């Protein structure tokens, strides 16, 4: 059986590893949050651009007229 001192050392070691893991995960989450915010701004800019151009920016899809040549 381990002595109390060895058990405390093991707990401290485990805690240190957990703290490092939490810090690493926090960095990943922070980076992902920044990326999501950037993408949301880009989508909003594209949406505003499409709205400001009206219907002239995107042509309607016609299934019969847009057949690929191999059909």
PDB file of N, CA, C, O and CB in Angstrom:
ATOM      1  N   UNK A   1       0.844  -1.185   0.000  1.00  0.00           N
ATOM      2  CA  UNK A   1       0.000   0.000   0.000  1.00  0.00           C
ATOM      3  C   UNK A   1       0.886   1.245   0.000  1.00  0.00           C
ATOM      4  O   UNK A   1       1.913   1.308   0.676  1.00  0.00           O
ATOM      5  CB  UNK A   1      -0.958   0.000   1.224  1.00  0.00           C
ATOM      6  N   UNK A   2       0.450   2.228  -0.782  1.00  0.00           N
ATOM      7  CA  UNK A   2       1.233   3.460  -0.878  1.00  0.00           C
ATOM      8  C   UNK A   2       1.134   4.272   0.399  1.00  0.00           C
ATOM      9  O   UNK A   2       0.125   4.261   1.104  1.00  0.00           O
ATOM     10  CB  UNK A   2       0.768   4.298  -2.066  1.00  0.00           C
ATOM     11  N   UNK A   3       2.198   4.958   0.660  1.00  0.00           N
ATOM     12  CA  UNK A   3       2.174   5.841   1.824  1.00  0.00           C
ATOM     13  C   UNK A   3       1.354   7.083   1.486  1.00  0.00           C
ATOM     14  O   UNK A   3       1.116   7.392   0.319  1.00  0.00           O
ATOM     15  CB  UNK A   3       3.620   6.232   2.263  1.00  0.00           C
ATOM     16  N   UNK A   4       0.936   7.771   2.514  1.00  0.00           N
ATOM     17  CA  UNK A   4       0.141   8.982   2.340  1.00  0.00           C
ATOM     18  C   UNK A   4       0.900  10.010   1.512  1.00  0.00           C
ATOM     19  O   UNK A   4       0.308  10.701   0.683  1.00  0.00           O
ATOM     20  CB  UNK A   4      -0.241   9.575   3.701  1.00  0.00           C
ATOM     21  N   UNK A   5       2.198  10.113   1.730  1.00  0.00           N
ATOM     22  CA  UNK A   5       3.014  11.071   0.972  1.00  0.00           C
ATOM     23  C   UNK A   5       3.014  10.733  -0.522  1.00  0.00           C
ATOM     24  O   UNK A   5       2.909  11.632  -1.356  1.00  0.00           O
ATOM     25  CB  UNK A   5       4.462  11.088   1.509  1.00  0.00           C
ATOM     26  N   UNK A   6       3.130   9.463  -0.863  1.00  0.00           N
ATOM     27  CA  UNK A   6       3.103   9.058  -2.268  1.00  0.00           C
ATOM     28  C   UNK A   6       1.728   9.287  -2.900  1.00  0.00           C
ATOM     29  O   UNK A   6       1.620   9.653  -4.070  1.00  0.00           O
ATOM     30  CB  UNK A   6       3.496   7.589  -2.398  1.00  0.00           C
ATOM     31  N   UNK A   7       0.695   9.066  -2.110  1.00  0.00           N
ATOM     32  CA  UNK A   7      -0.653   9.325  -2.620  1.00  0.00           C
ATOM     33  C   UNK A   7      -0.852  10.805  -2.913  1.00  0.00           C
ATOM     34  O   UNK A   7      -1.463  11.162  -3.921  1.00  0.00           O
ATOM     35  CB  UNK A   7      -1.706   8.842  -1.620  1.00  0.00           C
ATOM     36  N   UNK A   8      -0.349  11.656  -2.050  1.00  0.00           N
ATOM     37  CA  UNK A   8      -0.455  13.108  -2.254  1.00  0.00           C
ATOM     38  C   UNK A   8       0.339  13.523  -3.495  1.00  0.00           C
ATOM     39  O   UNK A   8      -0.127  14.345  -4.285  1.00  0.00           O
ATOM     40  CB  UNK A   8       0.056  13.880  -1.002  1.00  0.00           C
ATOM     41  N   UNK A   9       1.515  12.966  -3.662  1.00  0.00           N
ATOM     42  CA  UNK A   9       2.331  13.277  -4.845  1.00  0.00           C
ATOM     43  C   UNK A   9       1.604  12.838  -6.113  1.00  0.00           C
ATOM     44  O   UNK A   9       1.603  13.562  -7.109  1.00  0.00           O
ATOM     45  CB  UNK A   9       3.721  12.587  -4.754  1.00  0.00           C
ATOM     46  N   UNK A  10       0.987  11.659  -6.084  1.00  0.00           N
ATOM     47  CA  UNK A  10       0.219  11.185  -7.245  1.00  0.00           C
ATOM     48  C   UNK A  10      -0.960  12.103  -7.547  1.00  0.00           C
ATOM     49  O   UNK A  10      -1.231  12.405  -8.709  1.00  0.00           O
ATOM     50  CB  UNK A  10      -0.284   9.758  -7.005  1.00  0.00           C
ATOM     51  N   UNK A  11      -1.653  12.542  -6.516  1.00  0.00           N
ATOM     52  CA  UNK A  11      -2.781  13.460  -6.704  1.00  0.00           C
ATOM     53  C   UNK A  11      -2.318  14.798  -7.278  1.00  0.00           C
ATOM     54  O   UNK A  11      -2.963  15.357  -8.164  1.00  0.00           O
ATOM     55  CB  UNK A  11      -3.512  13.686  -5.374  1.00  0.00           C
ATOM     56  N   UNK A  12      -1.205  15.303  -6.770  1.00  0.00           N
ATOM     57  CA  UNK A  12      -0.675  16.565  -7.289  1.00  0.00           C
ATOM     58  C   UNK A  12      -0.272  16.425  -8.746  1.00  0.00           C
ATOM     59  O   UNK A  12      -0.486  17.338  -9.544  1.00  0.00           O
ATOM     60  CB  UNK A  12       0.523  17.030  -6.456  1.00  0.00           C
ATOM     61  N   UNK A  13       0.300  15.303  -9.090  1.00  0.00           N
ATOM     62  CA  UNK A  13       0.697  15.058 -10.477  1.00  0.00           C
ATOM     63  C   UNK A  13      -0.525  14.984 -11.382  1.00  0.00           C
ATOM     64  O   UNK A  13      -0.539  15.561 -12.469  1.00  0.00           O
ATOM     65  CB  UNK A  13       1.515  13.762 -10.585  1.00  0.00           C
ATOM     66  N   UNK A  14      -1.544  14.274 -10.928  1.00  0.00           N
ATOM     67  CA  UNK A  14      -2.784  14.174 -11.708  1.00  0.00           C
ATOM     68  C   UNK A  14      -3.435  15.546 -11.876  1.00  0.00           C
ATOM     69  O   UNK A  14      -3.922  15.882 -12.955  1.00  0.00           O
ATOM     70  CB  UNK A  14      -3.770  13.201 -11.030  1.00  0.00           C
ATOM     71  N   UNK A  15      -3.438  16.318 -10.823  1.00  0.00           N
ATOM     72  CA  UNK A  15      -4.012  17.668 -10.874  1.00  0.00           C
ATOM     73  C   UNK A  15      -3.251  18.548 -11.863  1.00  0.00           C
ATOM     74  O   UNK A  15      -3.862  19.307 -12.615  1.00  0.00           O
ATOM     75  CB  UNK A  15      -3.999  18.312  -9.475  1.00  0.00           C
ATOM     76  N   UNK A  16      -1.941  18.453 -11.866  1.00  0.00           N
ATOM     77  CA  UNK A  16      -1.134  19.253 -12.797  1.00  0.00           C
ATOM     78  C   UNK A  16      -1.463  18.877 -14.241  1.00  0.00           C
ATOM     79  O   UNK A  16      -1.583  19.753 -15.098  1.00  0.00           O
ATOM     80  CB  UNK A  16       0.378  19.053 -12.522  1.00  0.00           C
ATOM     81  N   UNK A  17      -1.608  17.588 -14.513  1.00  0.00           N
ATOM     82  CA  UNK A  17      -1.969  17.154 -15.873  1.00  0.00           C
ATOM     83  C   UNK A  17      -3.360  17.650 -16.260  1.00  0.00           C
ATOM     84  O   UNK A  17      -3.584  18.069 -17.395  1.00  0.00           O
ATOM     85  CB  UNK A  17      -1.913  15.619 -15.980  1.00  0.00           C
ATOM     86  N   UNK A  18      -4.289  17.598 -15.308  1.00  0.00           N
ATOM     87  CA  UNK A  18      -5.643  18.085 -15.574  1.00  0.00           C
ATOM     88  C   UNK A  18      -5.649  19.588 -15.849  1.00  0.00           C
ATOM     89  O   UNK A  18      -6.375  20.053 -16.729  1.00  0.00           O
ATOM     90  CB  UNK A  18      -6.563  17.765 -14.394  1.00  0.00           C
ATOM     91  N   UNK A  19      -4.857  20.339 -15.113  1.00  0.00           N
ATOM     92  CA  UNK A  19      -4.782  21.789 -15.329  1.00  0.00           C
ATOM     93  C   UNK A  19      -4.240  22.106 -16.718  1.00  0.00           C
ATOM     94  O   UNK A  19      -4.735  23.016 -17.383  1.00  0.00           O
ATOM     95  CB  UNK A  19      -3.899  22.449 -14.257  1.00  0.00           C
ATOM     96  N   UNK A  20      -3.234  21.366 -17.158  1.00  0.00           N
ATOM     97  CA  UNK A  20      -2.671  21.568 -18.497  1.00  0.00           C
ATOM     98  C   UNK A  20      -3.717  21.242 -19.557  1.00  0.00           C
ATOM     99  O   UNK A  20      -3.856  21.963 -20.544  1.00  0.00           O
ATOM    100  CB  UNK A  20      -1.407  20.694 -18.700  1.00  0.00           C
ATOM    101  N   UNK A  21      -4.448  20.156 -19.346  1.00  0.00           N
ATOM    102  CA  UNK A  21      -5.490  19.764 -20.295  1.00  0.00           C
ATOM    103  C   UNK A  21      -6.572  20.824 -20.382  1.00  0.00           C
ATOM    104  O   UNK A  21      -7.016  21.166 -21.478  1.00  0.00           O
ATOM    105  CB  UNK A  21      -6.102  18.422 -19.896  1.00  0.00           C
ATOM    106  N   UNK A  22      -6.999  21.344 -19.252  1.00  0.00           N
ATOM    107  CA  UNK A  22      -8.028  22.391 -19.230  1.00  0.00           C
ATOM    108  C   UNK A  22      -7.527  23.640 -19.953  1.00  0.00           C
ATOM    109  O   UNK A  22      -8.280  24.250 -20.713  1.00  0.00           O
ATOM    110  CB  UNK A  22      -8.425  22.737 -17.771  1.00  0.00           C
ATOM    111  N   UNK A  23      -6.294  24.024 -19.737  1.00  0.00           N
ATOM    112  CA  UNK A  23      -5.729  25.191 -20.425  1.00  0.00           C
ATOM    113  C   UNK A  23      -5.689  24.974 -21.936  1.00  0.00           C
ATOM    114  O   UNK A  23      -6.024  25.874 -22.707  1.00  0.00           O
ATOM    115  CB  UNK A  23      -4.314  25.490 -19.899  1.00  0.00           C
ATOM    116  N   UNK A  24      -5.277  23.775 -22.358  1.00  0.00           N
ATOM    117  CA  UNK A  24      -5.233  23.464 -23.790  1.00  0.00           C
ATOM    118  C   UNK A  24      -6.624  23.497 -24.406  1.00  0.00           C
ATOM    119  O   UNK A  24      -6.816  24.044 -25.492  1.00  0.00           O
ATOM    120  CB  UNK A  24      -4.595  22.093 -24.019  1.00  0.00           C
ATOM    121  N   UNK A  25      -7.590  22.913 -23.712  1.00  0.00           N
ATOM    122  CA  UNK A  25      -8.964  22.918 -24.218  1.00  0.00           C
ATOM    123  C   UNK A  25      -9.522  24.337 -24.272  1.00  0.00           C
ATOM    124  O   UNK A  25     -10.262  24.672 -25.197  1.00  0.00           O
ATOM    125  CB  UNK A  25      -9.861  22.033 -23.341  1.00  0.00           C
ATOM    126  N   UNK A  26      -9.181  25.165 -23.306  1.00  0.00           N
ATOM    127  CA  UNK A  26      -9.635  26.548 -23.299  1.00  0.00           C
ATOM    128  C   UNK A  26      -9.090  27.306 -24.512  1.00  0.00           C
ATOM    129  O   UNK A  26      -9.800  28.108 -25.120  1.00  0.00           O
ATOM    130  CB  UNK A  26      -9.208  27.242 -21.999  1.00  0.00           C
ATOM    131  N   UNK A  27      -7.827  27.047 -24.858  1.00  0.00           N
ATOM    132  CA  UNK A  27      -7.240  27.693 -26.039  1.00  0.00           C
ATOM    133  C   UNK A  27      -7.969  27.271 -27.312  1.00  0.00           C
ATOM    134  O   UNK A  27      -8.247  28.092 -28.186  1.00  0.00           O
ATOM    135  CB  UNK A  27      -5.742  27.351 -26.152  1.00  0.00           C
ATOM    136  N   UNK A  28      -8.271  25.982 -27.401  1.00  0.00           N
ATOM    137  CA  UNK A  28      -8.974  25.473 -28.583  1.00  0.00           C
ATOM    138  C   UNK A  28     -10.357  26.106 -28.684  1.00  0.00           C
ATOM    139  O   UNK A  28     -10.761  26.547 -29.760  1.00  0.00           O
ATOM    140  CB  UNK A  28      -9.092  23.930 -28.529  1.00  0.00           C
ATOM    141  N   UNK A  29     -11.074  26.152 -27.583  1.00  0.00           N
ATOM    142  CA  UNK A  29     -12.418  26.734 -27.582  1.00  0.00           C
ATOM    143  C   UNK A  29     -12.361  28.217 -27.927  1.00  0.00           C
ATOM    144  O   UNK A  29     -13.208  28.712 -28.671  1.00  0.00           O
ATOM    145  CB  UNK A  29     -13.094  26.534 -26.214  1.00  0.00           C
ATOM    146  N   UNK A  30     -11.384  28.920 -27.402  1.00  0.00           N
ATOM    147  CA  UNK A  30     -11.244  30.349 -27.713  1.00  0.00           C
ATOM    148  C   UNK A  30     -10.983  30.558 -29.201  1.00  0.00           C
ATOM    149  O   UNK A  30     -11.566  31.453 -29.814  1.00  0.00           O
ATOM    150  CB  UNK A  30     -10.104  30.974 -26.885  1.00  0.00           C
ATOM    151  N   UNK A  31     -10.110  29.736 -29.784  1.00  0.00           N
ATOM    152  CA  UNK A  31      -9.831  29.850 -31.220  1.00  0.00           C
ATOM    153  C   UNK A  31     -11.070  29.526 -32.048  1.00  0.00           C
ATOM    154  O   UNK A  31     -11.347  30.206 -33.036  1.00  0.00           O
ATOM    155  CB  UNK A  31      -8.676  28.919 -31.616  1.00  0.00           C
ATOM    156  N   UNK A  32     -11.811  28.502 -31.660  1.00  0.00           N
ATOM    157  CA  UNK A  32     -13.018  28.139 -32.389  1.00  0.00           C
ATOM    158  C   UNK A  32     -14.071  29.227 -32.278  1.00  0.00           C
ATOM    159  O   UNK A  32     -14.784  29.494 -33.246  1.00  0.00           O
ATOM    160  CB  UNK A  32     -13.572  26.819 -31.874  1.00  0.00           C
ATOM    161  N   UNK A  33     -14.183  29.858 -31.122  1.00  0.00           N
ATOM    162  CA  UNK A  33     -15.133  30.951 -30.949  1.00  0.00           C
ATOM    163  C   UNK A  33     -14.784  32.119 -31.863  1.00  0.00           C
ATOM    164  O   UNK A  33     -15.665  32.723 -32.476  1.00  0.00           O
ATOM    165  CB  UNK A  33     -15.161  31.411 -29.488  1.00  0.00           C
ATOM    166  N   UNK A  34     -13.497  32.432 -31.950  1.00  0.00           N
ATOM    167  CA  UNK A  34     -13.065  33.513 -32.844  1.00  0.00           C
ATOM    168  C   UNK A  34     -13.373  33.171 -34.299  1.00  0.00           C
ATOM    169  O   UNK A  34     -13.839  34.023 -35.056  1.00  0.00           O
ATOM    170  CB  UNK A  34     -11.559  33.786 -32.672  1.00  0.00           C
ATOM    171  N   UNK A  35     -13.113  31.925 -34.688  1.00  0.00           N
ATOM    172  CA  UNK A  35     -13.405  31.502 -36.057  1.00  0.00           C
ATOM    173  C   UNK A  35     -14.902  31.583 -36.346  1.00  0.00           C
ATOM    174  O   UNK A  35     -15.303  32.024 -37.424  1.00  0.00           O
ATOM    175  CB  UNK A  35     -12.897  30.074 -36.295  1.00  0.00           C
ATOM    176  N   UNK A  36     -15.728  31.160 -35.394  1.00  0.00           N
ATOM    177  CA  UNK A  36     -17.177  31.228 -35.585  1.00  0.00           C
ATOM    178  C   UNK A  36     -17.651  32.676 -35.732  1.00  0.00           C
ATOM    179  O   UNK A  36     -18.494  32.976 -36.578  1.00  0.00           O
ATOM    180  CB  UNK A  36     -17.898  30.555 -34.410  1.00  0.00           C
ATOM    181  N   UNK A  37     -17.117  33.549 -34.922  1.00  0.00           N
ATOM    182  CA  UNK A  37     -17.495  34.961 -35.019  1.00  0.00           C
ATOM    183  C   UNK A  37     -17.086  35.533 -36.367  1.00  0.00           C
ATOM    184  O   UNK A  37     -17.853  36.276 -36.980  1.00  0.00           O
ATOM    185  CB  UNK A  37     -16.853  35.774 -33.883  1.00  0.00           C
ATOM    186  N   UNK A  38     -15.880  35.197 -36.841  1.00  0.00           N
ATOM    187  CA  UNK A  38     -15.424  35.663 -38.154  1.00  0.00           C
ATOM    188  C   UNK A  38     -16.338  35.150 -39.262  1.00  0.00           C
ATOM    189  O   UNK A  38     -16.709  35.902 -40.163  1.00  0.00           O
ATOM    190  CB  UNK A  38     -13.978  35.211 -38.412  1.00  0.00           C
ATOM    191  N   UNK A  39     -16.702  33.859 -39.194  1.00  0.00           N
ATOM    192  CA  UNK A  39     -17.578  33.287 -40.223  1.00  0.00           C
ATOM    193  C   UNK A  39     -18.965  33.916 -40.187  1.00  0.00           C
ATOM    194  O   UNK A  39     -19.569  34.146 -41.235  1.00  0.00           O
ATOM    195  CB  UNK A  39     -17.691  31.773 -40.043  1.00  0.00           C
ATOM    196  N   UNK A  40     -19.473  34.195 -38.992  1.00  0.00           N
ATOM    197  CA  UNK A  40     -20.781  34.842 -38.889  1.00  0.00           C
ATOM    198  C   UNK A  40     -20.749  36.240 -39.506  1.00  0.00           C
ATOM    199  O   UNK A  40     -21.703  36.651 -40.166  1.00  0.00           O
ATOM    200  CB  UNK A  40     -21.224  34.922 -37.419  1.00  0.00           C
ATOM    201  N   UNK A  41     -19.647  36.973 -39.291  1.00  0.00           N
ATOM    202  CA  UNK A  41     -19.521  38.299 -39.912  1.00  0.00           C
ATOM    203  C   UNK A  41     -19.457  38.182 -41.435  1.00  0.00           C
ATOM    204  O   UNK A  41     -20.060  38.982 -42.149  1.00  0.00           O
ATOM    205  CB  UNK A  41     -18.266  39.027 -39.382  1.00  0.00           C
ATOM    206  N   UNK A  42     -18.725  37.184 -41.925  1.00  0.00           N
ATOM    207  CA  UNK A  42     -18.622  36.988 -43.373  1.00  0.00           C
ATOM    208  C   UNK A  42     -19.974  36.632 -43.972  1.00  0.00           C
ATOM    209  O   UNK A  42     -20.337  37.145 -45.030  1.00  0.00           O
ATOM    210  CB  UNK A  42     -17.600  35.893 -43.696  1.00  0.00           C
ATOM    211  N   UNK A  43     -20.711  35.771 -43.315  1.00  0.00           N
ATOM    212  CA  UNK A  43     -22.044  35.406 -43.813  1.00  0.00           C
ATOM    213  C   UNK A  43     -22.949  36.621 -43.814  1.00  0.00           C
ATOM    214  O   UNK A  43     -23.713  36.828 -44.757  1.00  0.00           O
ATOM    215  CB  UNK A  43     -22.664  34.279 -42.959  1.00  0.00           C
ATOM    216  N   UNK A  44     -22.870  37.424 -42.767  1.00  0.00           N
ATOM    217  CA  UNK A  44     -23.706  38.627 -42.707  1.00  0.00           C
ATOM    218  C   UNK A  44     -23.344  39.596 -43.831  1.00  0.00           C
ATOM    219  O   UNK A  44     -24.229  40.205 -44.431  1.00  0.00           O
ATOM    220  CB  UNK A  44     -23.555  39.322 -41.339  1.00  0.00           C
ATOM    221  N   UNK A  45     -22.045  39.742 -44.120  1.00  0.00           N
ATOM    222  CA  UNK A  45     -21.628  40.608 -45.223  1.00  0.00           C
ATOM    223  C   UNK A  45     -22.146  40.086 -46.566  1.00  0.00           C
ATOM    224  O   UNK A  45     -22.619  40.859 -47.398  1.00  0.00           O
ATOM    225  CB  UNK A  45     -20.099  40.722 -45.258  1.00  0.00           C
ATOM    226  N   UNK A  46     -22.051  38.762 -46.769  1.00  0.00           N
ATOM    227  CA  UNK A  46     -22.556  38.188 -48.022  1.00  0.00           C
ATOM    228  C   UNK A  46     -24.064  38.356 -48.128  1.00  0.00           C
ATOM    229  O   UNK A  46     -24.583  38.673 -49.198  1.00  0.00           O
ATOM    230  CB  UNK A  46     -22.185  36.701 -48.123  1.00  0.00           C
ATOM    231  N   UNK A  47     -24.762  38.147 -47.032  1.00  0.00           N
ATOM    232  CA  UNK A  47     -26.206  38.299 -47.022  1.00  0.00           C
ATOM    233  C   UNK A  47     -26.594  39.747 -47.346  1.00  0.00           C
ATOM    234  O   UNK A  47     -27.492  39.990 -48.152  1.00  0.00           O
ATOM    235  CB  UNK A  47     -26.781  37.877 -45.656  1.00  0.00           C
ATOM    236  N   UNK A  48     -25.921  40.688 -46.723  1.00  0.00           N
ATOM    237  CA  UNK A  48     -26.206  42.108 -47.001  1.00  0.00           C
ATOM    238  C   UNK A  48     -25.887  42.449 -48.452  1.00  0.00           C
ATOM    239  O   UNK A  48     -26.610  43.220 -49.083  1.00  0.00           O
ATOM    240  CB  UNK A  48     -25.395  43.024 -46.053  1.00  0.00           C
ATOM    241  N   UNK A  49     -24.812  41.881 -48.983  1.00  0.00           N
ATOM    242  CA  UNK A  49     -24.455  42.123 -50.379  1.00  0.00           C
ATOM    243  C   UNK A  49     -25.530  41.577 -51.318  1.00  0.00           C
ATOM    244  O   UNK A  49     -25.913  42.240 -52.282  1.00  0.00           O
ATOM    245  CB  UNK A  49     -23.094  41.487 -50.702  1.00  0.00           C
ATOM    246  N   UNK A  50     -26.007  40.386 -51.038  1.00  0.00           N
ATOM    247  CA  UNK A  50     -27.064  39.806 -51.868  1.00  0.00           C
ATOM    248  C   UNK A  50     -28.350  40.624 -51.789  1.00  0.00           C
ATOM    249  O   UNK A  50     -29.028  40.825 -52.797  1.00  0.00           O
ATOM    250  CB  UNK A  50     -27.338  38.365 -51.444  1.00  0.00           C
ATOM    251  N   UNK A  51     -28.680  41.092 -50.596  1.00  0.00           N
ATOM    252  CA  UNK A  51     -29.887  41.907 -50.452  1.00  0.00           C
ATOM    253  C   UNK A  51     -29.759  43.236 -51.189  1.00  0.00           C
ATOM    254  O   UNK A  51     -30.730  43.710 -51.779  1.00  0.00           O
ATOM    255  CB  UNK A  51     -30.180  42.160 -48.975  1.00  0.00           C
ATOM    256  N   UNK A  52     -28.599  43.829 -51.163  1.00  0.00           N
ATOM    257  CA  UNK A  52     -28.419  45.131 -51.805  1.00  0.00           C
ATOM    258  C   UNK A  52     -28.416  45.012 -53.330  1.00  0.00           C
ATOM    259  O   UNK A  52     -28.758  45.972 -54.022  1.00  0.00           O
ATOM    260  CB  UNK A  52     -27.118  45.776 -51.331  1.00  0.00           C
ATOM    261  N   UNK A  53     -28.035  43.849 -53.862  1.00  0.00           N
ATOM    262  CA  UNK A  53     -28.027  43.651 -55.313  1.00  0.00           C
ATOM    263  C   UNK A  53     -29.390  43.233 -55.858  1.00  0.00           C
ATOM    264  O   UNK A  53     -29.585  43.220 -57.074  1.00  0.00           O
ATOM    265  CB  UNK A  53     -26.995  42.609 -55.684  1.00  0.00           C
ATOM    266  N   UNK A  54     -30.307  42.902 -55.009  1.00  0.00           N
ATOM    267  CA  UNK A  54     -31.636  42.491 -55.458  1.00  0.00           C
ATOM    268  C   UNK A  54     -31.576  41.153 -56.160  1.00  0.00           C
ATOM    269  O   UNK A  54     -30.745  40.304 -55.836  1.00  0.00           O
ATOM    270  CB  UNK A  54     -32.241  43.542 -56.385  1.00  0.00           C
ATOM    271  N   UNK A  55     -32.464  40.968 -57.128  1.00  0.00           N
ATOM    272  CA  UNK A  55     -32.557  39.700 -57.849  1.00  0.00           C
ATOM    273  C   UNK A  55     -31.528  39.576 -58.960  1.00  0.00           C
ATOM    274  O   UNK A  55     -31.384  38.493 -59.528  1.00  0.00           O
ATOM    275  CB  UNK A  55     -33.933  39.540 -58.425  1.00  0.00           C
ATOM    276  N   UNK A  56     -30.821  40.620 -59.286  1.00  0.00           N
ATOM    277  CA  UNK A  56     -29.901  40.574 -60.423  1.00  0.00           C
ATOM    278  C   UNK A  56     -28.670  39.713 -60.166  1.00  0.00           C
ATOM    279  O   UNK A  56     -27.994  39.319 -61.116  1.00  0.00           O
ATOM    280  CB  UNK A  56     -29.466  41.967 -60.779  1.00  0.00           C
ATOM    281  N   UNK A  57     -28.363  39.414 -58.913  1.00  0.00           N
ATOM    282  CA  UNK A  57     -27.152  38.678 -58.595  1.00  0.00           C
ATOM    283  C   UNK A  57     -27.240  37.184 -58.830  1.00  0.00           C
ATOM    284  O   UNK A  57     -26.231  36.550 -59.137  1.00  0.00           O
ATOM    285  CB  UNK A  57     -26.795  38.918 -57.197  1.00  0.00           C
ATOM    286  N   UNK A  58     -28.427  36.607 -58.691  1.00  0.00           N
ATOM    287  CA  UNK A  58     -28.561  35.161 -58.802  1.00  0.00           C
ATOM    288  C   UNK A  58     -29.682  34.849 -59.790  1.00  0.00           C
ATOM    289  O   UNK A  58     -30.809  35.323 -59.647  1.00  0.00           O
ATOM    290  CB  UNK A  58     -28.844  34.512 -57.411  1.00  0.00           C
ATOM    291  N   UNK A  59     -29.348  34.048 -60.789  1.00  0.00           N
ATOM    292  CA  UNK A  59     -30.359  33.653 -61.771  1.00  0.00           C
ATOM    293  C   UNK A  59     -31.167  32.481 -61.228  1.00  0.00           C
ATOM    294  O   UNK A  59     -30.664  31.662 -60.459  1.00  0.00           O
ATOM    295  CB  UNK A  59     -29.699  33.280 -63.127  1.00  0.00           C
ATOM    296  N   UNK A  60     -32.416  32.417 -61.639  1.00  0.00           N
ATOM    297  CA  UNK A  60     -33.268  31.313 -61.221  1.00  0.00           C
ATOM    298  C   UNK A  60     -32.784  30.022 -61.870  1.00  0.00           C
ATOM    299  O   UNK A  60     -32.240  30.050 -62.974  1.00  0.00           O
ATOM    300  CB  UNK A  60     -34.747  31.588 -61.585  1.00  0.00           C
ATOM    301  N   UNK A  61     -32.975  28.906 -61.201  1.00  0.00           N
ATOM    302  CA  UNK A  61     -32.550  27.614 -61.714  1.00  0.00           C
ATOM    303  C   UNK A  61     -33.681  27.021 -62.539  1.00  0.00           C
ATOM    304  O   UNK A  61     -34.805  26.877 -62.057  1.00  0.00           O
ATOM    305  CB  UNK A  61     -32.141  26.658 -60.562  1.00  0.00           C
ATOM    306  N   UNK A  62     -33.377  26.680 -63.784  1.00  0.00           N
ATOM    307  CA  UNK A  62     -34.346  26.045 -64.671  1.00  0.00           C
ATOM    308  C   UNK A  62     -33.846  24.635 -64.955  1.00  0.00           C
ATOM    309  O   UNK A  62     -32.836  24.456 -65.637  1.00  0.00           O
ATOM    310  CB  UNK A  62     -34.544  26.866 -66.002  1.00  0.00           C
ATOM    311  N   UNK A  63     -34.542  23.646 -64.439  1.00  0.00           N
ATOM    312  CA  UNK A  63     -34.104  22.264 -64.538  1.00  0.00           C
ATOM    313  C   UNK A  63     -33.963  21.817 -65.990  1.00  0.00           C
ATOM    314  O   UNK A  63     -33.000  21.128 -66.329  1.00  0.00           O
ATOM    315  CB  UNK A  63     -35.074  21.358 -63.808  1.00  0.00           C
ATOM    316  N   UNK A  64     -34.891  22.189 -66.839  1.00  0.00           N
ATOM    317  CA  UNK A  64     -34.840  21.744 -68.237  1.00  0.00           C
ATOM    318  C   UNK A  64     -33.761  22.472 -69.031  1.00  0.00           C
ATOM    319  O   UNK A  64     -33.108  21.860 -69.876  1.00  0.00           O
ATOM    320  CB  UNK A  64     -36.193  21.951 -68.904  1.00  0.00           C
ATOM    321  N   UNK A  65     -33.562  23.745 -68.784  1.00  0.00           N
ATOM    322  CA  UNK A  65     -32.586  24.523 -69.539  1.00  0.00           C
ATOM    323  C   UNK A  65     -31.160  24.253 -69.060  1.00  0.00           C
ATOM    324  O   UNK A  65     -30.213  24.434 -69.826  1.00  0.00           O
ATOM    325  CB  UNK A  65     -32.901  26.011 -69.427  1.00  0.00           C
ATOM    326  N   UNK A  66     -30.995  23.833 -67.836  1.00  0.00           N
ATOM    327  CA  UNK A  66     -29.667  23.650 -67.262  1.00  0.00           C
ATOM    328  C   UNK A  66     -29.221  22.189 -67.243  1.00  0.00           C
ATOM    329  O   UNK A  66     -28.431  21.796 -66.385  1.00  0.00           O
ATOM    330  CB  UNK A  66     -29.640  24.201 -65.863  1.00  0.00           C
ATOM    331  N   UNK A  67     -29.717  21.384 -68.177  1.00  0.00           N
ATOM    332  CA  UNK A  67     -29.302  19.982 -68.234  1.00  0.00           C
ATOM    333  C   UNK A  67     -27.849  19.886 -68.661  1.00  0.00           C
ATOM    334  O   UNK A  67     -27.428  20.617 -69.558  1.00  0.00           O
ATOM    335  CB  UNK A  67     -30.198  19.181 -69.199  1.00  0.00           C
ATOM    336  N   UNK A  68     -27.085  19.022 -68.057  1.00  0.00           N
ATOM    337  CA  UNK A  68     -25.730  18.784 -68.521  1.00  0.00           C
ATOM    338  C   UNK A  68     -25.768  18.156 -69.923  1.00  0.00           C
ATOM    339  O   UNK A  68     -26.756  17.513 -70.276  1.00  0.00           O
ATOM    340  CB  UNK A  68     -24.964  17.871 -67.527  1.00  0.00           C
ATOM    341  N   UNK A  69     -24.724  18.332 -70.713  1.00  0.00           N
ATOM    342  CA  UNK A  69     -24.751  17.859 -72.101  1.00  0.00           C
ATOM    343  C   UNK A  69     -24.828  16.335 -72.243  1.00  0.00           C
ATOM    344  O   UNK A  69     -25.222  15.848 -73.303  1.00  0.00           O
ATOM    345  CB  UNK A  69     -23.531  18.354 -72.815  1.00  0.00           C
ATOM    346  N   UNK A  70     -24.473  15.587 -71.234  1.00  0.00           N
ATOM    347  CA  UNK A  70     -24.496  14.136 -71.371  1.00  0.00           C
ATOM    348  C   UNK A  70     -25.887  13.528 -71.200  1.00  0.00           C
ATOM    349  O   UNK A  70     -26.023  12.306 -71.275  1.00  0.00           O
ATOM    350  CB  UNK A  70     -23.564  13.526 -70.374  1.00  0.00           C
ATOM    351  N   UNK A  71     -26.926  14.338 -70.971  1.00  0.00           N
ATOM    352  CA  UNK A  71     -28.287  13.804 -70.866  1.00  0.00           C
ATOM    353  C   UNK A  71     -28.985  13.842 -72.185  1.00  0.00           C
ATOM    354  O   UNK A  71     -30.141  13.431 -72.283  1.00  0.00           O
ATOM    355  CB  UNK A  71     -29.090  14.568 -69.846  1.00  0.00           C
TER     356      UNK A  71
END
